[in-house]
Each structure stands twice: as structure tokens, then as C-alpha cells.
Amino acid sequence: MSKKIYSREEFEELRIISAEKMAQDKKLKKDALDVLSSADNYYWIHQSTWFGEPVLNLAQDMFAIQEIIFKTRPEYIIELGVAWGGSLLFYATLLEILGGKKVIGVDIFIPDDLKNRLKQHQKIYDRLLLINGSSLEDNTLKKIKSIIGNSKKNLIILDSFHSHEHVVKELKLYSTLVGKDYYLICGDTIIEDLPEQKQKERQRPWGHGNNPKTALKEFLNENKNFIIDKSFDNKLLFSCNINGYLKCIK
């Protein structure tokens, strides 16, 4: 029995159909959430690094962001929430290869030792701009706008403070910087879906009913310029950003 040889177009169709079917498998999705929740006890999502710096995100989500960057070729990538800087280096590496201008990282705490480690990456570091301040401050937004000018060819990644109120404000402010066919990613929507016990284990100022997913729902009810790109939800069996991949449609 000979093996079928797929054309590239046929293989793409197979991938899409299979992903749609997988998204309808409720048991599989529950099992995946259970694995992710249990593995969180061991800081699973914190185990990946890029150029030696931790990336506080699932590898599958980072690959999804890579797809968006490759497809849309943004001029600027703006990440709210810098942490250890691994994700900034990842985005800057892609811009170095694909073209684009700068990766802008915003955080209320950017220690000098992190800046020094990032500087060691020379050409990649030249693509980075760091802003020390709250994502919601007028001064922070003014600095960002002074860098990007009138560009709407931007990818925005929200991954800072995860309370409903904070994320709603970020969505409203930063969605104005995204043009048609470009993306805004609302991170850690998974908080709403984690078991109640998991919420109690980590005492945070957010939890069920008060998190990025609830903020996203409010935002989308008011803003019709964005839709959830379900193609990512379909294929990302493990993801912290389910329903969080937003595409600007007008």
C-alpha cells in the first residue's frame, strides 16, 4: 500500500481541518487543561529560555506569536510586562531576520542587571527599547507614540498586571495603536479557566471573574474593530492565551 504524498496546499487543508476537529474534542481539551494546571505546580511555563533568559510563557504560545510576526511583519512590537526579558529577545531576533524596527518593553520594574544582560546580545539588543513605568501612565503612552509615530503596523502583547480593571484599560488604550490585519494579544486569559483550588494556592489580586478573560469579554462587547482569531485557539492545545489572539478587522 503506497503512502499518499500531499501537496503543500493539501497538507495545509489537512492541518486546518484537524485543528478544528481537535478544538471540538471537549475531553481532550479538559485533559490538556488538567495537565497544564498540574504542571503549574512545577512552574512549567517558566522553564523555557531564549538566549539564556527565561520566557514566562508556553512554547506553543511563543510559536503562535512567531506565526503572527511572520505573517504580519510588524514595524513595532510592544510588550507590556518585561519580566526576565527572554520574550523581548525572542521578538527582537525575529525582527532582525524578518525586518521591522523596534521591540518596546514596558514595565514598572526593570533592574539594571537585566539591562546589562540584555546588552550582551549586541545587534539583538539594538532592536530593544525599554520604558520603565506603568503601562497606564500618560507619560508611558506618550513615550511609545513618540517612538512609533503614526505607525499602526504594530503587534501589542498585554502581559503585565492581570486584574480585570487594569487589562480593560490596557485594551482600550493600546488597541488604538493597532491597524487593520494586525494583532493585539491579551495574555493569561487562562486564569478564568483554572480550578478554584489553583486560584487559592497562588494569592494574587486577580482570579475567577476578575482577570484578562473577563476584561476581554467587556472590551469585545464594546469594540467591534477586533475579532478573536479562532485559528490559534483551534490548534493550541496548550495555551495561556485562549481567546486572547485578537485581529483588527477595520
C-alpha positions as CSV (number, residue, x, y, z in Angstrom):
1,M,0.0,0.0,0.0
2,S,1.6,3.2,-1.1
3,K,1.7,6.3,1.1
4,K,-0.2,9.3,0.0
5,I,2.0,12.2,-0.9
6,Y,0.4,15.5,0.0
7,S,0.9,18.7,-1.9
8,R,1.6,21.8,0.3
9,E,-1.9,23.0,-0.2
10,E,-3.4,19.6,0.7
11,F,-1.3,19.4,3.8
12,E,-2.4,22.9,4.9
13,E,-6.1,21.9,4.5
14,L,-5.4,18.7,6.5
15,R,-3.9,20.8,9.3
16,I,-6.8,23.2,9.4
17,I,-9.5,20.5,9.4
18,S,-7.6,18.5,12.0
19,A,-7.2,21.6,14.3
20,E,-10.9,22.3,14.0
21,K,-11.8,18.8,15.0
22,M,-9.4,18.9,17.9
23,A,-11.0,22.1,19.2
24,Q,-14.3,20.2,19.4
25,D,-12.8,17.4,21.5
26,K,-14.0,18.5,24.9
27,K,-12.4,15.6,26.8
28,L,-9.0,16.3,25.2
29,K,-9.3,20.0,26.0
30,K,-10.2,19.2,29.6
31,D,-7.3,16.8,29.9
32,A,-4.9,19.4,28.5
33,L,-6.1,22.0,31.0
34,D,-5.7,19.5,33.8
35,V,-2.1,18.8,32.7
36,L,-1.3,22.5,32.4
37,S,-2.9,23.2,35.8
38,S,-1.0,20.3,37.5
39,A,2.3,21.2,35.8
40,D,2.0,24.7,37.0
41,N,2.9,23.4,40.5
42,Y,6.4,22.9,39.0
43,Y,6.5,26.3,37.2
44,W,6.2,24.5,33.8
45,I,5.5,27.7,31.8
46,H,8.7,29.2,33.3
47,Q,11.0,26.5,32.1
48,S,11.8,27.8,28.5
49,T,14.6,30.3,27.8
50,W,15.7,32.3,24.8
51,F,19.3,33.3,24.5
52,G,19.7,32.3,28.2
53,E,16.9,34.5,29.6
54,P,13.6,33.0,30.9
55,V,10.5,33.3,28.8
56,L,7.5,33.3,31.1
57,N,5.2,31.8,28.5
58,L,4.3,28.4,27.0
59,A,6.5,27.4,24.0
60,Q,3.3,26.9,21.9
61,D,2.1,30.4,22.6
62,M,5.5,31.7,21.6
63,F,5.3,29.8,18.4
64,A,1.9,31.2,17.8
65,I,3.3,34.7,18.2
66,Q,6.1,33.9,15.8
67,E,3.4,32.9,13.2
68,I,1.8,36.3,13.7
69,I,5.1,38.2,13.4
70,F,6.0,36.2,10.2
71,K,2.6,36.8,8.7
72,T,2.1,40.5,9.5
73,R,5.7,41.8,9.6
74,P,5.0,44.4,12.2
75,E,7.1,47.6,12.4
76,Y,6.9,47.6,16.1
77,I,6.3,45.0,18.8
78,I,5.1,46.4,22.1
79,E,5.1,44.1,25.1
80,L,3.6,45.3,28.4
81,G,5.4,43.3,31.1
82,V,9.1,42.6,30.7
83,A,9.9,40.1,33.4
84,W,13.2,38.4,32.7
85,G,13.5,39.7,29.1
86,G,13.5,36.4,27.3
87,S,10.4,37.2,25.2
88,L,11.8,40.6,24.2
89,L,15.0,38.9,22.9
90,F,12.8,36.3,21.0
91,Y,10.8,39.1,19.3
92,A,13.9,41.1,18.6
93,T,15.6,38.1,17.0
94,L,12.7,37.7,14.7
95,L,12.7,41.3,13.7
96,E,16.4,41.0,13.0
97,I,15.7,38.3,10.5
98,L,12.3,39.4,9.0
99,G,12.7,43.2,9.2
100,G,10.9,45.7,11.3
101,K,12.0,48.5,13.6
102,K,11.9,48.1,17.4
103,V,10.7,45.9,20.2
104,I,9.4,48.1,23.1
105,G,9.2,46.7,26.5
106,V,7.3,48.4,29.3
107,D,7.4,47.5,33.0
108,I,7.3,49.2,36.4
109,F,10.5,47.3,37.4
110,I,13.4,47.0,35.0
111,P,16.5,46.3,37.1
112,D,20.0,47.3,36.0
113,D,21.3,43.7,36.0
114,L,18.6,42.8,33.4
115,K,19.6,45.7,31.2
116,N,23.2,44.6,31.4
117,R,22.3,41.0,30.5
118,L,20.3,42.2,27.5
119,K,23.1,44.4,26.3
120,Q,25.3,41.4,25.9
121,H,23.3,40.4,22.9
122,Q,24.6,43.4,20.9
123,K,22.8,43.5,17.5
124,I,19.7,42.0,19.0
125,Y,19.8,44.5,21.9
126,D,20.0,47.4,19.4
127,R,16.4,46.5,18.4
128,L,15.2,46.9,22.0
129,L,13.8,49.9,23.8
130,L,12.9,49.7,27.5
131,I,10.4,52.0,29.2
132,N,10.3,52.0,33.0
133,G,6.8,52.9,34.0
134,S,3.2,51.8,34.3
135,S,1.5,50.8,31.1
136,L,-1.4,53.0,32.0
137,E,0.5,56.2,32.7
138,D,0.0,59.1,30.2
139,N,3.8,59.6,30.1
140,T,4.4,55.9,29.1
141,L,1.9,56.2,26.2
142,K,3.4,59.5,25.1
143,K,6.9,57.9,25.0
144,I,5.6,55.0,22.9
145,K,3.8,57.3,20.5
146,S,6.9,59.4,20.1
147,I,8.8,56.2,19.1
148,I,6.2,54.7,16.7
149,G,4.9,57.9,15.3
150,N,1.8,57.3,13.1
151,S,2.5,53.6,12.6
152,K,-0.4,51.2,13.0
153,K,1.7,48.3,11.8
154,N,2.1,47.1,15.4
155,L,1.8,43.9,17.4
156,I,0.7,44.6,21.0
157,I,1.2,42.0,23.7
158,L,-0.5,42.6,27.1
159,D,1.2,40.6,29.9
160,S,1.5,42.9,32.9
161,F,-1.0,43.2,35.8
162,H,-3.8,40.7,35.2
163,S,-6.8,42.3,37.1
164,H,-10.0,43.0,35.1
165,E,-9.8,46.7,35.6
166,H,-6.2,47.0,34.6
167,V,-6.5,44.9,31.5
168,V,-9.7,46.6,30.3
169,K,-7.8,49.9,30.4
170,E,-4.8,48.5,28.6
171,L,-7.1,47.0,25.9
172,K,-8.8,50.4,25.3
173,L,-5.6,52.4,25.3
174,Y,-3.4,50.1,23.2
175,S,-6.0,48.9,20.7
176,T,-5.8,52.4,19.2
177,L,-2.2,51.6,18.1
178,V,-3.2,48.5,16.0
179,G,-4.1,48.8,12.4
180,K,-6.2,46.6,10.1
181,D,-4.9,43.0,9.9
182,Y,-2.5,43.4,12.8
183,Y,-2.8,41.8,16.2
184,L,-3.3,42.5,19.8
185,I,-2.6,39.6,22.2
186,C,-4.3,39.5,25.6
187,G,-2.2,37.3,27.8
188,D,-3.1,34.9,30.6
189,T,-6.8,34.5,29.8
190,I,-6.4,31.0,31.2
191,I,-6.8,32.4,34.7
192,E,-10.5,32.3,34.3
193,D,-10.4,28.6,33.5
194,L,-8.1,27.3,36.2
195,P,-9.6,25.3,39.1
196,E,-10.7,27.2,42.1
197,Q,-8.1,25.4,44.2
198,K,-5.3,26.6,41.9
199,Q,-6.5,30.2,42.5
200,K,-6.3,29.7,46.3
201,E,-2.8,28.3,46.1
202,R,-1.4,31.5,44.5
203,Q,-2.8,34.5,46.2
204,R,-3.0,37.2,43.6
205,P,-5.0,40.4,43.1
206,W,-7.0,38.5,40.3
207,G,-8.9,35.3,39.9
208,H,-12.3,34.0,38.7
209,G,-14.4,36.8,37.5
210,N,-11.5,39.3,37.7
211,N,-8.9,38.6,35.1
212,P,-7.8,39.2,31.4
213,K,-10.6,36.9,30.0
214,T,-13.3,38.9,31.7
215,A,-11.7,42.1,30.6
216,L,-11.5,40.8,27.1
217,K,-15.2,40.0,27.1
218,E,-16.1,43.5,28.2
219,F,-13.7,45.0,25.6
220,L,-15.1,43.0,22.7
221,N,-18.7,43.8,23.6
222,E,-17.8,47.5,23.1
223,N,-15.2,47.4,20.4
224,K,-16.2,45.9,17.0
225,N,-12.9,46.6,15.4
226,F,-11.4,43.3,16.7
227,I,-12.3,39.7,16.5
228,I,-10.9,36.6,18.1
229,D,-8.7,34.7,15.7
230,K,-10.0,31.2,16.4
231,S,-7.4,29.5,14.2
232,F,-5.0,29.8,17.1
233,D,-7.5,28.6,19.7
234,N,-8.1,25.5,17.4
235,K,-4.6,24.4,17.2
236,L,-3.1,25.4,20.5
237,L,-4.0,22.5,22.7
238,F,-1.8,24.0,25.5
239,S,-2.1,27.8,25.7
240,C,-2.3,30.5,28.4
241,N,-4.0,32.9,25.9
242,I,-7.1,31.1,24.7
243,N,-9.5,33.6,23.0
244,G,-6.7,36.2,23.5
245,Y,-5.4,36.3,19.9
246,L,-7.2,39.4,18.6
247,K,-7.1,40.5,15.0
248,C,-8.0,44.1,13.9
249,I,-10.5,43.9,11.1
250,K,-11.1,47.6,10.4
